Amino acid sequence: MILNKRFLFAAVACGLCLMLIFRLTAPAGLTWSHGGSDGAELALMAFYGGIAHPPGYGLYLTGGWLITRLPFAPLAALLVWYSLITASVACLLTGLSTHLLLAKHSSQRDPVPILTTMLVLGLSFSFWSQAIIIEVYALMACLFSALLALSLAPNRPAWNFLLTAHLFGLALTHHLTALLWLPGLLLLIGHRLPTRLWLGMGLSFVLGLWPYAYLLVRAGQVPFANWGGIETGFQAFWDHLSSGIYRAYLEPISLQGLLGGISEWVVGLPQDLAVIGLLLALVGVLSLWQRRDPSGSLWNRRALAAMLIWCIAISAFTGIYDAKATEGPYRLPLTIILAILAGIGSARLARPLRPFVLLTTVALLLLTHYAKVDLSMDRAVADFIAETEALLPEKAVVIAGSDERTFALWYAHFVEGIGPDWILVDRNLAQFTWYQANMARVYPALPPPTLPLDAWLRDLPAAYVDYTVASDVMMLPPPGYRSQRAGSWMVLVPQS
């Protein structure tokens, strides 16, 4: 048995406590905080079985579609629970990794190191902030935690290797940064495996790519929930899987950029883990380096080397990928690693000190992060939707130019049925042919929007002459319209 009943009970109880903390600080539904602007789009795609922004997130949307069929709560609230649950499971699996690394040593006599790992991870700002919002990163952390626990298991049977390969395939379809996990995983797997097992792992990996089949099956089925137009051919499909639209964020590889990403991560560690959590992690590094198993081999130096590879590769990547809002989520595997090291470091303390250090660490993390993370009173998205509904007439062309507003309006319109006669246009997406094709199907009586939108508005059919135009930026009024400000919108009203 991997965990005895005492350890298992303590770990599950800790996971439930973390889930309660996550729930108390989670928003009621949609939020723009903590990088949650994609939440409304993900909710729309999950509900309708659509295609999300690159790389498509077929795994997340499959689970999201199943969860949104439940009748227990509003759709957005159900997807918040999706994050809460996957985040709590990630904490449990991370605690299991700590147990596996300590299992050969006499210090593993009580569950405090496991609890330390789970609580340091769950209450770190980078993890906690993603655990409570509708986003894909809690599931990403869960996949990494599962891969790590499988890779650290002793006396690994064949099914363990096959499951590891399958989960890595799933992780790769979920987020391309999983490629950065591969070198460390290969180091933990080792190379002395039978050829038959390597072939089985290759097949299991390919089977793990099944979320790509979801994208192919659902592409083009729901035009207002269909990103990328991958139904049009292989090139569009490949561009979506490889996140071609985001390649502009990748800067040329340079030593300065790579070192900048590493140094920025290191500098932010005390704020993310609190100083005591970081100190425990440093003790954990020394502990892994020094410990020997009964045979005298330094068995856990391989695990330490894998962790070092991940820390360098992932933090360096964030130095050349110029998207600040995603740096914290991309580094979640590093937070998992440091939480494991903190748990191992706590095992080096005298047993009477461990509970005291654990309680002190938890208290510091709560005092440092609770107020910053807490979104229980956040109503920014709901207020925006309510304001827009109150200010705009039933017949309106609504033009937005930010993910936050566009996705919130998509959700309000297509899921909640707000503004049934509105025509929603995204200013940034209007340049893409796939978006124009989707709009032609959603609004067949209209010419698809093209840039500049001022010219497109002037060419609207006569049937739409009485439509009000609302934009979140200043626009030149078409002939026959006058402009006025309504809340956060610039409204172009037809002149009588």
N, C-alpha and C positions, 0 to 999 in steps of 0.2 A: 504494500500500500504506500503510495507516494506521500500522503499526509495522514498522520494518525488523527483520531477523532477529535482530540483536544485542539490540534492545530487547525483542523478543518473548521471546527465550530468558531474558533477565534477569527479566522480569515473571513468566513461568511458573515459573521456579525459585524466585522469591520467594513466589509463591502456594503452591507445594508446601511450602516451609519453614514458612509460616504454618499450613498444614493440619497439618503434623507437630506444631507447638507446640500447636495447638488439640486435637489428639488426645491428646497427652501430659497435658493438663490437664483433659480431659473426664471426666465420670463414666462408669462402666460402663453405666449405663442411666438409670433415673429418679433425679431429685433434687428437693429442695425449695429448694435454694440459688439465688441470683441470680434470684429470682422464677420458679422453675421448677415451681411447684405444679401448673400446668395440663398439664404434660408427660404425666402418666398418663392424663388425660382425652383429650388429643390422640392418644396412642398407641392407646387403645381405639377412638376414632372412626375413625382411619385404618385400623386392622386390619379393622373390620367395615363400613367405608363408611357411617359414621353422620353425625350432625349435631352439631357442636361448639357450645360456648357462643357467643353473639352476637359477630360477625355471621355465624357459621357456618363460615368459613374453607374454602370449597369448593375453592379453588386448592391450598391447603396439603394438604388431606386427599386430593385426587386424586393428588398426587405422593407423599404418604405411603402411600396404598394400594398404589401400584406398588412402592415401595421395600420395603414389608413383605412382598411376595410373594417377595423374594429369600431364598435359603436359607443365606446366608453367616454370619449371626450372629443372636442373639436379637432379638426384635422391637424392644425398646427401644433396643438398641445400633444397629440399623439406622437408627432415627429420629435418634439422635445424629449419625450420619454424614450424614444429610439436612441438619442444621444446619451441620456442618463444611464440607460441599461448597458449599452456597449462600453461606456466609460467605466462603469463599475466592474464589468467583467474584465476589462483591461487591467484594472487595479488588482483583481484577484489573481490573474495570470502572472502579473509582475511579481506579486508576493510569492507565487509558486517558484518563479525563477530564483529568487533569493534563497528559498528553502533548498532547492536543488544544488545551488552552489555551496551551501553550508552543510549539506546532509552527511558528508563524510567526516565531519569534525565534531568533537565533543562539545563545542560551543553551541550546537543546535539542540539545546535542551528545553527551550521555551519558545513561545510564539512571538516574542517581542520583536525580533529582527524582521519577521514577515509583516507584522503590523506597522513597523517603522517604514518599511518600503512602501506599503499601500498608502499610508497617510501622507508621507512626503510627496509621493506622486499625486495623489488625489487633491491635495491642498496646495500644490504649486500653482502659480498664476497661469502659466502657459497651458497646463492640462485642465485645470478647473474651469477656465474661461471657455474652453472648447467643449467641455462636458455638458454644458447647460444650454447650448444654442443648437439650432437646426443647421448642422454642417456635417461634412464628411470626415472630419479629422478624428472624432472619437472612435469611429469604426477603423480608421487607419491605425490608430494607436492599439486597438484591440488586436488587429492582425499582426502587428509587430510583436506584441506581447506573446501571442500564441506561438509565433515562429521561434521566438527566443526560448520559451519554456520547452518546446519540443526539441530544440537543438541542445539544450542543457541536460535533458533526461539521461540517466545512466542506463547502460546496457540496452541501447536502442534497438528494438526489433525492426523488421523490414517495414511494417506498416507506419512506423514513426517517420522514416525517411520519405515514404510515399505521401503521407499527409503533409509533411513539410513542403515538399515540392508543389503539391496541390494548392496549399495556402499561399505560397509565393506567387503562383499564377494568378490567384484571386487578387492578391495585393497589387500586382503589376497592372491589372485591369482597373483597379480602383484608383491608383495614383502612380504616375510615372516615377516619382521620387523613390519608389520601392527598389528601383535599379541600384540605388546607393546602398541598399541593405545587402546586396548579393555578395560582395567580397567577404564581409564578416560571417555571413551564413555559410559560405563555402569553407571558410577556415574552421568553423565549428563542426561542420559535417565531416571534414577530413577527406582524404583522397584514396584511402585503402578500402575501397568498396568493390564488390564483385561487378563485373560488366553488366550482368543481368539486372542488378539493382539500379545501376545508373540509367539503364534503358527504361526500367519501370518508373524511375523518378521523372525522366523526360516525358513519358506518356502521361503521368499524373499531372505534371506541370501544364501540358497542353490541354488536358481536360479542365484544369483550373481557369482557363481562358474563356469559359462559357459565358461570362457577362458580355463578351463581344457579340455573341449570338443574340442576346437580348437587344442590343443596339440595332442589329440587322433586321430583326423581326419587327421592332417597333418604329423604325425609321419611317417618317412620312405619314404615320397613321393618324396623328393628331396635329394638324398644322400649327396651332397656336402653342403647342408644347413640343416643338421639333427644332432643335438647335443643329446647325451645321449642314443640313441638307445631305446627309450621308447616303440617302436613298438614290442619289443621282449618279453614283459611280464610285469606283475604287479610290480615285484620288481624293474625293471629298471624305470618304471613310477614313483613309490613312491620315489626312490632315487633322481630322477630329481626334483619332486615337493618339496621335503624336503631339497634340496641342499646338498645332501650327500657328494658331491665332495669337499665342502667347510667346512665340519665339523672340519677339521684339524686346521682351524683358531680359533676355539673356545677353549679358555683356561679354565682350571678348575675354577669353581666359587669360588671366594675368596673375602673377605672384602677389601683387598688391591686393587684388580683389579677393583671392583665396585667403590670404592672411587676414584681410579685413573682416571677412565673415567669421573666421575662427576667433579673432580678438573680440569682436562684438558679442559673440555668444558667451565667451568667458567673462567679460565685464558684466553681463547681465545676470550671471548665475546667482550672486548673493540676493538680488531682488526676487528671483524666481523661487529659490529654495529656502530662503532665509539663511543667515550665516551659519547657524548650527547645523542645518541640513547639509550645507556644502562641506563643513568640517567633517561631518560623519562620512560623507562620500570620499573625502581624501583619505580618511582612516581606512575606508573600505578598499581603496586602491592598494595601499600598503599591505593590508591583510591578504588580499588575493595574490600579491607578488611574493609574499613570504611563506604562505601556507603550503604544506606538503601533505599528501595522503599517506596512508600506512606503507605503501610501496616505495616512498621516497621521491616519486616523480612530481614535477611541478605541473600537475594536471590542469590547474585553473589559470595558468599563464596564457593558455590558448584563448580562454574566455576573455581575459583582460586585453589581449591583443585584438580580438574581434571588436571589443568595445572601443578601443582606441581608434581602430580603422573607421568605425561608424562616426565617432566624434569628429574626426578630421574631415571625412568625406561630406557629411551632411552639413556641418557648420561652414565648410569652405564653399559648398554649393550656394548657400544663402548669400555669400559674398559676391557672387557673379550673377545671381538672379535678382534683378532690381524690382522686387514687388514687396515692399515693406510690410504690407498687411498680412502676408503669408509666412513671414520668417518664423514667428513663434510656432504656428501649427506644423511647419516642416521640421522643426527641431523637436517635436514630441518624442521621437525615439530616443533622443539624447536625454530628455527628462526621465524617461523610463530607465535608462542605463544608470543615471545618477541616483535615482531612487533605490535601485538594487544595491548600488555601492553604499548608500547610506544605511540600508538594512544590514549589510555585511559589516560595516563599520560599527554599528551598534552592538553587534555580537562580540566585538573585542572589549567592550566595557565590562566592568565587574557586574555580576548579575543584579546586585541590589541597586545599581545606578541606572540600569536600562529603563525601567518604568518611569523614573524621574526624568531622564533625558527625553524619552518619547513624549511625555506630557508637555515638557517645556517646548519641544519642537512643534507639536501640534498647536500649542497656545500662540507661539510666535507666528506660525503660518496663518492662523485664523485672524490674529490681530493685524497682520500685514496685508492680507489679501481679501478678507471678507467684504469690506466696504467697496473695494475696487471691482470685485467680481460681481457683486449682488445686482441682479437685474429684476428682482421680484416686483419692483414698482415701475419698470420700464414700459411706457406706452407710446413711445415715439412713432412707431409704425402705425399703430391703431389710430393715433391722433391725426397722423398725416392722411390716412384713408378717410377718416370721418370728415376732416376739413375739406378734402377734395370733393367728396360726395356732396357736402353742404354748399360749396361754392359754385360748382359747375352744373349747368343745366343737363337735362336728360340727353339732348343731342349735342355732342361735343367731340372734337378731334383733340385728343390729349397727347402732347408731344413731350417726352422726357428724355434727358440725356445722361442719366446716371443709373448705375445698377440698382442702387437703393430704391429710387423712385419707380423705375421701370418694373422691377420684379414685384414690388409691393402692389403696383397697379395691376399687373398680370394676375396676381393672386386674388385681389379684391374683385376683379372683373370676371375671371373665368372660374374661380372656385366659389366665391361668396355671392356672385351674381350682382355686384354693385355696378351701377352705370350700364345697364344692359344695351343701351344704344350708343355707348361711347365707341370711338375708333381710337385704339391705342397705337402709338407710333414711337419707336425708339430712334432717337436722332443718330446714335452711333452705329446701330446695326443696319440702318437704311442703305449703307454702302455695299452690303453683301447681297449677291444674287439669290442665295438660299433664303435670306430673310424676305426679300421681295417676292419670291415664289410662295412662301408661307402666307404673306399678307394678301396675295392675290386669291388664295384659297379661303382665307378667313373673311375677307371683304371683297367678294367677287364683283360687286358693282363699282368698285373704285380702281383707278390705276394704281399699281403698287408704288409705294413711296420711294422716291429717289432724291439724291442730293443735287442742288440745294432744295431744302424743303419749302422755301419761300415760293419757288417756281412751281413745285408740286401742288401747293395750296391754291395757287392761281388757276391751275388747270383742273380743279375738282369739278365733277359733273354738276349740272344745274340743280339736280335733286338734293345736293348738299349745301346749297347756298344759305340756308338758314342755320347751319351748324356753327356753334361757337368754337373758336380755336383757343386752346390753353397750352402754354409753353412755359417751361421752367427757366428759360432764358429769353432775352429780348429778341423779338423778331420784327421784321418789316411787315406792317399790315398789308395784306392784299387789297386790291381795289374793292371798295364797298364795305370795308371793315374799319372800326375804330378800336384803339387799344386802351386798356385800363388794367390796374393792378387789383387782384383778388387774392388776398393772403399771400402765399408763396408762389402764386401763378401770375403770369402775364396773360391776360385774356383779350382775345381779338373778337369783338362782338359785331355781327352783321348790322349795318346801318339800316334803319327802317326807311 
